[in-house]
Amino acid sequence: MNYLQTLSPINQLVILVAFIGLLFGFLVVYLDNSKDYELKRDWRNKVSKK
């Protein structure tokens, strides 16, 4: 933890934003693969009518 305190505040902010982005990415992937939670309308499995 001492390593993060020696960084400049801008670098600390960049690391924090990247960490939050990674957590959000994992959440989106988890919810997308979950069968109980529909993250979006699933248009991928439907055949388009012409």
C-alpha positions in Angstrom: 0.0 0.0 0.0 3.0 2.3 0.5 3.7 2.1 -3.2 0.3 3.8 -4.0 1.0 6.6 -1.5 4.3 7.5 -3.1 2.7 8.1 -6.5 1.5 11.5 -7.6 -2.2 12.3 -7.1 -2.8 12.2 -10.9 -1.4 8.6 -11.1 -3.4 7.6 -8.0 -6.5 8.9 -9.8 -5.7 7.0 -13.0 -5.1 3.7 -11.1 -8.4 4.2 -9.2 -10.4 4.9 -12.4 -8.8 1.8 -14.0 -9.6 -0.4 -11.0 -13.2 0.8 -11.0 -13.4 0.2 -14.8 -12.2 -3.3 -14.3 -14.7 -4.0 -11.6 -17.5 -2.6 -13.8 -16.3 -4.8 -16.7 -16.4 -7.9 -14.6 -19.9 -7.0 -13.4 -21.1 -6.5 -17.0 -19.6 -9.8 -18.1 -21.1 -11.6 -15.1 -24.6 -10.2 -15.6 -24.4 -10.8 -19.4 -23.6 -14.5 -18.8 -26.3 -14.9 -16.0 -29.5 -16.6 -17.0 -31.5 -15.0 -14.3 -30.7 -11.4 -15.2 -31.5 -10.1 -18.7 -28.9 -7.3 -19.3 -30.5 -6.3 -22.6 -33.0 -7.5 -25.1 -31.4 -10.5 -26.6 -31.6 -9.9 -30.3 -28.7 -12.2 -31.1 -30.8 -15.5 -31.0 -33.7 -14.2 -33.1 -34.0 -14.7 -36.8 -34.6 -11.5 -38.7 -37.7 -11.3 -40.8 -37.4 -9.8 -44.2 
